[in-house]
Amino acid sequence: IVTAQPDTIAKWIELFAAGADSASLPPRRSQVGKKGTFSVSGLRPGRFRLTLFCDVNGNGGHDAAEPSTPFGDLDLAPGSKRQLGTWRITGCQP
């Protein structure tokens, strides 16, 4: 669960596999809901890098010019749930 400041731009999380096979696995994305929750299914167990970004242009992807903030690495297992606390990101206004 992540709490994001309300504004008009959609917030997304992006997960990257961390480790030896990270280059061969594409990032996984999920839109952050109004209550700050998100869900990503179908992940293999392992370590992932998590980033929050503002989808300023509305394309569902993380473009280099869009504001983002890293959370860090997470160890995930099937069915795991985490509460990540409050995450602040600025520059999300159109």
C-alpha positions as CSV (number, residue, x, y, z in Angstrom):
1,I,0.0,0.0,0.0
2,V,1.3,3.4,-0.9
3,T,-0.2,6.7,-0.1
4,A,0.2,9.3,-2.8
5,Q,-0.7,13.0,-2.9
6,P,-4.0,13.6,-4.8
7,D,-3.8,15.5,-8.0
8,T,-4.9,15.0,-11.6
9,I,-2.1,12.8,-12.9
10,A,-2.3,9.0,-12.6
11,K,0.4,7.4,-10.4
12,W,1.9,4.0,-11.3
13,I,4.4,1.7,-9.7
14,E,7.0,-0.1,-11.7
15,L,8.8,-3.3,-10.6
16,F,12.1,-4.5,-12.1
17,A,13.6,-7.8,-11.3
18,A,16.8,-7.4,-9.3
19,G,19.5,-10.0,-9.9
20,A,21.4,-11.9,-12.5
21,D,18.4,-12.3,-14.9
22,S,17.1,-8.8,-14.4
23,A,18.0,-7.7,-18.0
24,S,15.9,-10.5,-19.5
25,L,12.7,-9.7,-17.7
26,P,10.5,-6.7,-18.7
27,P,9.3,-4.4,-16.0
28,R,5.9,-4.9,-14.5
29,R,3.6,-1.9,-14.0
30,S,0.4,-1.3,-12.0
31,Q,-1.7,1.8,-11.6
32,V,-2.0,3.1,-8.0
33,G,-5.6,3.4,-6.9
34,K,-7.3,6.4,-5.2
35,K,-6.7,4.9,-1.8
36,G,-3.0,4.3,-2.6
37,T,-3.2,0.5,-3.3
38,F,-1.8,-1.4,-6.1
39,S,-1.6,-5.1,-7.1
40,V,0.8,-7.0,-9.4
41,S,0.1,-10.6,-10.0
42,G,2.0,-13.4,-11.8
43,L,5.4,-12.5,-10.3
44,R,8.0,-15.1,-9.6
45,P,9.5,-15.1,-6.1
46,G,12.5,-12.9,-5.8
47,R,13.9,-9.5,-5.3
48,F,12.5,-6.5,-7.2
49,R,13.2,-2.8,-7.4
50,L,10.2,-0.6,-7.0
51,T,9.6,2.9,-8.3
52,L,6.6,5.2,-8.2
53,F,6.1,7.5,-11.2
54,C,3.6,10.0,-12.5
55,D,2.2,9.2,-15.9
56,V,2.0,12.8,-17.2
57,N,1.3,11.9,-20.8
58,G,-1.2,9.1,-20.0
59,N,0.5,6.4,-22.0
60,G,0.8,3.8,-19.1
61,G,4.6,3.8,-19.4
62,H,7.4,5.5,-17.5
63,D,9.1,8.0,-19.8
64,A,12.4,9.6,-18.9
65,A,11.0,13.1,-18.4
66,E,8.2,12.0,-16.0
67,P,8.7,12.5,-12.3
68,S,9.5,9.4,-10.3
69,T,10.9,8.3,-7.0
70,P,12.5,5.0,-6.1
71,F,11.3,3.0,-3.1
72,G,14.1,0.5,-3.1
73,D,14.4,-3.3,-3.2
74,L,11.7,-5.7,-2.0
75,D,11.8,-9.5,-1.5
76,L,8.5,-10.9,-2.8
77,A,6.9,-14.3,-2.6
78,P,3.6,-15.6,-4.0
79,G,0.6,-14.0,-2.2
80,S,2.8,-11.6,-0.3
81,K,1.2,-8.3,0.8
82,R,3.2,-5.3,2.0
83,Q,2.4,-1.9,3.5
84,L,5.0,0.5,2.3
85,G,3.9,3.6,4.1
86,T,3.7,7.1,2.7
87,W,5.5,7.9,-0.4
88,R,5.9,11.5,-1.6
89,I,6.4,12.5,-5.2
90,T,6.3,16.0,-6.6
91,G,5.9,17.4,-10.1
92,C,2.8,15.5,-11.0
93,Q,0.7,18.4,-12.2
94,P,0.1,18.8,-16.0
